[in-house]
C-alpha cells in the first residue's frame, strides 16, 4: 500500500461491530459492544473512527474529567487494526482527540497504559506524553498501569 488515505469522523452505532472486532484483536480484556454503545451515548463528541477505503481501521474514545481545579481529557480506549498499524493512523486519531479536548478547554490529556505494553508507551512518549505514576492492579488481570499525561499549557 503506497499511500493510506484516511478519513476521520465521529463514531456512529453502525461502527460498533467493527470497533469491537478491532478491540478483540488488540486487547486481552476487551470492551464489548455494549460498553462501546454506552461510551458513544456519553461521549459522542469525543469518539472518533479512522476509515480507510470505507473500512473502520481504528478508533479513539475519550471523555473530560473535571478535578475541580482543572479539566483534563482522558483517553479511555484507543486501537488501530493490526493490518493498518505503522501507517500513521494512530497518530492521526490521537491528534484529533487532543484537538477536541483542547476545544473543550482541557489543560491536558491523561491515559493509562499497561506496564508490559512498552510499544504503546514508546508511541505515547513520541507524541509528547510523560509517565506520571503507576496505578497498582489497574487491569482486570492485576497488571499495573502507567498513568501518562500530556499538558497543553
C-alpha positions as CSV (number, residue, x, y, z in Angstrom):
1,X,0.0,0.0,0.0
2,X,1.8,3.2,-1.2
3,X,-0.4,5.9,0.4
4,X,-3.1,5.3,3.0
5,X,-5.9,7.7,2.6
6,X,-7.5,8.2,6.0
7,X,-10.9,9.8,6.7
8,X,-11.7,10.7,10.3
9,X,-15.2,11.1,11.6
10,X,-17.2,10.7,14.7
11,X,-18.3,7.2,15.5
12,X,-21.8,6.0,14.9
13,X,-23.7,3.0,16.2
14,X,-23.2,1.2,12.9
15,X,-19.4,1.3,13.5
16,X,-19.6,-0.7,16.8
17,X,-19.2,-4.2,15.4
18,X,-16.0,-3.2,13.5
19,X,-14.8,-1.3,16.6
20,X,-15.4,-4.3,18.8
21,X,-13.6,-6.6,16.4
22,X,-10.5,-4.3,16.5
23,X,-10.8,-4.2,20.3
24,X,-10.8,-8.0,20.5
25,X,-7.8,-8.2,18.2
26,X,-5.9,-5.6,20.3
27,X,-6.5,-6.3,23.9
28,X,-6.5,-9.3,26.4
29,X,-9.5,-7.8,28.2
30,X,-11.6,-6.1,25.5
31,X,-14.6,-3.9,25.9
32,X,-17.8,-5.4,24.4
33,X,-20.2,-3.7,22.1
34,X,-22.5,-2.7,24.9
35,X,-19.7,-0.9,26.6
36,X,-18.8,0.9,23.4
37,X,-22.5,1.8,22.9
38,X,-22.5,3.3,26.4
39,X,-19.4,5.3,25.6
40,X,-21.0,6.5,22.4
41,X,-24.0,7.7,24.3
42,X,-21.9,9.6,26.9
43,X,-19.0,10.8,24.8
44,X,-20.3,11.1,21.2
45,X,-18.4,14.2,20.5
46,X,-15.1,12.6,21.6
47,X,-15.4,9.2,19.9
48,X,-13.7,9.1,16.5
49,X,-13.0,6.4,13.9
50,X,-10.5,6.4,11.1
51,X,-11.7,4.9,7.8
52,X,-9.6,3.6,5.0
53,X,-11.4,2.6,1.9
54,X,-14.8,2.6,3.7
55,X,-13.5,0.2,6.4
56,X,-13.0,1.2,10.1
57,X,-9.2,1.0,10.6
58,X,-9.1,2.4,14.1
59,X,-10.9,4.3,16.8
60,X,-10.3,6.5,19.8
61,X,-12.7,7.4,22.6
62,X,-12.3,9.8,25.4
63,X,-14.0,12.0,27.9
64,X,-13.5,15.0,30.0
65,X,-12.6,14.9,33.7
66,X,-13.0,17.9,35.9
67,X,-11.0,17.7,39.1
68,X,-12.4,20.9,40.5
69,X,-9.0,22.6,39.9
70,X,-8.5,21.6,36.2
71,X,-10.2,19.9,33.3
72,X,-8.3,17.1,31.6
73,X,-9.1,14.9,28.6
74,X,-9.0,11.2,29.3
75,X,-8.3,8.7,26.6
76,X,-10.4,5.8,27.6
77,X,-9.8,3.4,24.7
78,X,-7.7,3.5,21.5
79,X,-6.7,1.0,19.0
80,X,-5.8,0.6,15.3
81,X,-6.4,-2.7,13.5
82,X,-3.2,-4.7,13.1
83,X,-3.3,-4.6,9.3
84,X,-3.3,-0.8,9.5
85,X,-0.7,-0.2,12.1
86,X,2.5,1.6,11.2
87,X,0.8,3.9,8.7
88,X,0.2,7.0,10.9
89,X,-3.4,6.3,11.7
90,X,-2.9,6.1,15.4
91,X,-1.0,9.4,15.5
92,X,-3.8,11.0,13.4
93,X,-6.5,9.7,15.8
94,X,-4.6,10.8,18.8
95,X,-4.1,14.3,17.4
96,X,-7.8,14.6,16.6
97,X,-8.8,13.6,20.2
98,X,-6.3,16.1,21.6
99,X,-7.7,18.8,19.4
100,X,-11.2,18.0,20.6
101,X,-10.0,18.1,24.3
102,X,-8.4,21.5,23.6
103,X,-11.6,22.8,22.0
104,X,-13.4,21.8,25.3
105,X,-10.7,23.8,27.2
106,X,-8.9,20.8,28.7
107,X,-5.4,21.7,30.1
108,X,-4.0,18.3,29.0
109,X,-4.7,14.7,28.4
110,X,-4.2,11.6,30.5
111,X,-4.3,7.9,29.8
112,X,-3.4,4.6,31.3
113,X,-1.2,2.0,29.6
114,X,-0.1,-1.4,30.7
115,X,3.3,-1.7,32.3
116,X,4.0,-4.5,29.9
117,X,3.0,-2.5,26.8
118,X,6.3,-0.9,26.0
119,X,5.4,-0.4,22.4
120,X,2.4,1.8,23.3
121,X,4.5,3.6,26.0
122,X,7.1,4.5,23.3
123,X,4.3,5.7,20.9
124,X,2.9,8.0,23.6
125,X,6.3,9.4,24.5
126,X,7.0,10.2,20.9
127,X,3.7,12.1,20.9
128,X,4.6,14.2,23.9
129,X,3.2,12.1,26.8
130,X,5.2,11.6,30.0
131,X,4.8,8.9,32.7
132,X,3.4,10.4,35.9
133,X,2.9,7.4,38.3
134,X,2.0,3.7,38.4
135,X,-1.5,2.6,39.3
136,X,-1.2,-0.8,41.1
137,X,-3.5,-3.5,39.9
138,X,-5.4,-1.3,37.5
139,X,-6.3,-4.0,34.9
140,X,-8.6,-7.0,35.5
141,X,-5.7,-9.4,35.5
142,X,-4.0,-7.4,38.2
143,X,-1.4,-5.8,36.0
144,X,-0.3,-2.3,36.9
145,X,-0.8,0.7,34.6
146,X,1.3,3.7,34.0
147,X,-0.6,6.9,34.0
148,X,0.8,9.2,31.3
149,X,0.0,12.9,30.7
150,X,0.4,15.5,28.0
151,X,-0.1,19.1,29.0
152,X,-1.3,21.7,26.6
153,X,-0.2,24.8,28.6
